[in-house]
Amino acid sequence: MTSEAKKPTVLITGAGIGIGKATAFAFGKAGYHVVVTDVLAAEGEAVAAGIVAAGGAAQFAPLDVRSTEEADALVACLNAQFGALDCIVANAGIAHKVPLEQLTDAKWDETFEIDLKGMIRVLRPALGAMKARKAGAIVCISSIMGIAYGWDQHVHYSAAKSGVVGLIRGLAVELARSGIRVNGIAPGYIRTAQLLSEQHSLGPQGAAKAGEFIPMGRIGEPEEIADVVLFLASHAARYMTGQIVVVDGGLLVGRY
Ligand SMILES: NC(=O)c1ccc[n+]([C@@H]2O[C@H](COP(=O)([O-])OP(=O)(O)OC[C@H]3O[C@@H](n4cnc5c(N)ncnc54)[C@H](O)[C@@H]3O)[C@@H](O)[C@H]2O)c1
């Protein structure tokens, strides 16, 4: 573990694989001290070690975003370590395929606990210290399925991801005068374990086929989301708040 007080700090949820992992590496390269969190301990440890091996600063902390106690304890510890977090990337999410007939309260709640409530759990304990410093950047990952498309057999996911949009907008307005900016990204089809799952999403063949109707001719890479997260967290985005940036290779504007 490397800790350098002068570096800006970022906490990223679900950073062991996929978009979160790419985002962790992007922030590490940009000079942040990266707090890599995930339920996947081995993967998260490896990401933190990879950032350090590349000359950056990082630490791994286990965090299940379904636990308020874990989130509160971790953020309190980080506030004590760093004063306040400069940035939080609320990325952790699941997208289980559940046909309507099987969409029980438990399946619905499982997705909402992680994809929506999991975000406020991590943000809430960090806001006091951010407010005291009058600075902070929050980036939440929604989806094109939350802002534009309906997704069959993923009604709970679409609903949770739409909820993320409301979370971003409400927080953005409430926190604007505290110097805290809150923005989001709606990724299109991005090459991760989630998308490549045959059971829950497009699978490898579906991913290849998606390239045929995406205007840019291919699905996206996790790094192509990570770079936009980094931009939204940066000084370059200082007058942006409450926005959801679509990063989809032209999918939403090009499909007709
Ligand atoms: N891949 C895409 O095409 C796509 C498109 C739109 C939105 N998204 C969103 O991007 C985010 C990242 O997805 P991804 O594609 O990298 O998926 P992924 O499955 O590769 O990664 C998801 C991460 O979330 C973590 N996670 C799951 N449950 C957790 C919990 N309870 N607590 C903490 N972490 C938990 C996983 O361990 C994993 O690290 C998600 O919010 C997802 O919904 C992805």
The ligand as an SDF file (V2000), in Angstrom:
LIG
                    3D

 44 48  0  0  0  0  0  0  0  0999 V2000
  -20.7520   -3.3710  -19.6670 N   0  0  0  0  0  0  0  0  0  0  0  0
  -21.7170   -2.6370  -20.1630 C   0  0  0  0  0  0  0  0  0  0  0  0
  -22.0420   -2.7440  -21.3700 O   0  0  0  0  0  0  0  0  0  0  0  0
  -22.4440   -1.6390  -19.3010 C   0  0  0  0  0  0  0  0  0  0  0  0
  -23.3660   -0.8000  -19.9250 C   0  0  0  0  0  0  0  0  0  0  0  0
  -24.0420    0.1340  -19.1540 C   0  0  0  0  0  0  0  0  0  0  0  0
  -23.7950    0.2580  -17.8080 C   0  0  0  0  0  0  0  0  0  0  0  0
  -22.8930   -0.5750  -17.2130 N   0  0  0  0  0  0  0  0  0  0  0  0
  -22.6650   -0.4080  -15.7690 C   0  0  0  0  0  0  0  0  0  0  0  0
  -21.3020   -0.2130  -15.5170 O   0  0  0  0  0  0  0  0  0  0  0  0
  -20.9850   -0.6590  -14.1910 C   0  0  0  0  0  0  0  0  0  0  0  0
  -19.8200   -1.6240  -14.2530 C   0  0  0  0  0  0  0  0  0  0  0  0
  -20.2370   -2.7610  -14.9750 O   0  0  0  0  0  0  0  0  0  0  0  0
  -19.2550   -3.7300  -15.7630 P   0  0  0  0  0  0  0  0  0  0  0  0
  -19.7880   -3.8770  -17.1180 O   0  0  0  0  0  0  0  0  0  0  0  0
  -17.8370   -3.3320  -15.5380 O   0  0  0  0  0  0  0  0  0  0  0  0
  -19.6240   -5.0880  -15.0030 O   0  0  0  0  0  0  0  0  0  0  0  0
  -18.7200   -6.1970  -14.3070 P   0  0  0  0  0  0  0  0  0  0  0  0
  -19.6590   -7.2940  -14.0090 O   0  0  0  0  0  0  0  0  0  0  0  0
  -17.5340   -6.4480  -15.1410 O   0  0  0  0  0  0  0  0  0  0  0  0
  -18.2720   -5.4650  -12.9660 O   0  0  0  0  0  0  0  0  0  0  0  0
  -19.1870   -5.1620  -11.9520 C   0  0  0  0  0  0  0  0  0  0  0  0
  -18.4200   -4.9280  -10.6790 C   0  0  0  0  0  0  0  0  0  0  0  0
  -19.3460   -4.6600   -9.6200 O   0  0  0  0  0  0  0  0  0  0  0  0
  -18.9540   -5.4620   -8.5060 C   0  0  0  0  0  0  0  0  0  0  0  0
  -20.0650   -5.7320   -7.6040 N   0  0  0  0  0  0  0  0  0  0  0  0
  -21.1520   -6.5310   -7.8050 C   0  0  0  0  0  0  0  0  0  0  0  0
  -21.8830   -6.5890   -6.6920 N   0  0  0  0  0  0  0  0  0  0  0  0
  -21.2530   -5.8290   -5.7630 C   0  0  0  0  0  0  0  0  0  0  0  0
  -21.5200   -5.5080   -4.4080 C   0  0  0  0  0  0  0  0  0  0  0  0
  -22.5920   -5.9930   -3.7620 N   0  0  0  0  0  0  0  0  0  0  0  0
  -20.6690   -4.6810   -3.7640 N   0  0  0  0  0  0  0  0  0  0  0  0
  -19.5820   -4.1960   -4.3890 C   0  0  0  0  0  0  0  0  0  0  0  0
  -19.2600   -4.4720   -5.6550 N   0  0  0  0  0  0  0  0  0  0  0  0
  -20.0960   -5.2820   -6.3310 C   0  0  0  0  0  0  0  0  0  0  0  0
  -18.4230   -6.7260   -9.1380 C   0  0  0  0  0  0  0  0  0  0  0  0
  -17.6910   -7.5070   -8.2200 O   0  0  0  0  0  0  0  0  0  0  0  0
  -17.6050   -6.1540  -10.2620 C   0  0  0  0  0  0  0  0  0  0  0  0
  -16.3390   -5.7520   -9.8290 O   0  0  0  0  0  0  0  0  0  0  0  0
  -22.2670   -1.2890  -13.6570 C   0  0  0  0  0  0  0  0  0  0  0  0
  -22.9620   -0.3600  -12.8520 O   0  0  0  0  0  0  0  0  0  0  0  0
  -23.0490   -1.5880  -14.9180 C   0  0  0  0  0  0  0  0  0  0  0  0
  -24.4200   -1.6990  -14.6990 O   0  0  0  0  0  0  0  0  0  0  0  0
  -22.2140   -1.5170  -17.9260 C   0  0  0  0  0  0  0  0  0  0  0  0
  1  2  1  0
  2  3  2  0
  2  4  1  0
  4  5  1  0
  4 44  2  0
  5  6  2  0
  6  7  1  0
  7  8  2  0
  8  9  1  0
  8 44  1  0
  9 10  1  0
  9 42  1  0
 10 11  1  0
 11 12  1  0
 11 40  1  0
 12 13  1  0
 13 14  1  0
 14 15  2  0
 14 16  1  0
 14 17  1  0
 17 18  1  0
 18 19  2  0
 18 20  1  0
 18 21  1  0
 21 22  1  0
 22 23  1  0
 23 24  1  0
 23 38  1  0
 24 25  1  0
 25 26  1  0
 25 36  1  0
 26 27  1  0
 26 35  1  0
 27 28  2  0
 28 29  1  0
 29 30  1  0
 29 35  2  0
 30 31  1  0
 30 32  2  0
 32 33  1  0
 33 34  2  0
 34 35  1  0
 36 37  1  0
 36 38  1  0
 38 39  1  0
 40 41  1  0
 40 42  1  0
 42 43  1  0
M  CHG  2   8   1  16  -1
M  END
$$$$
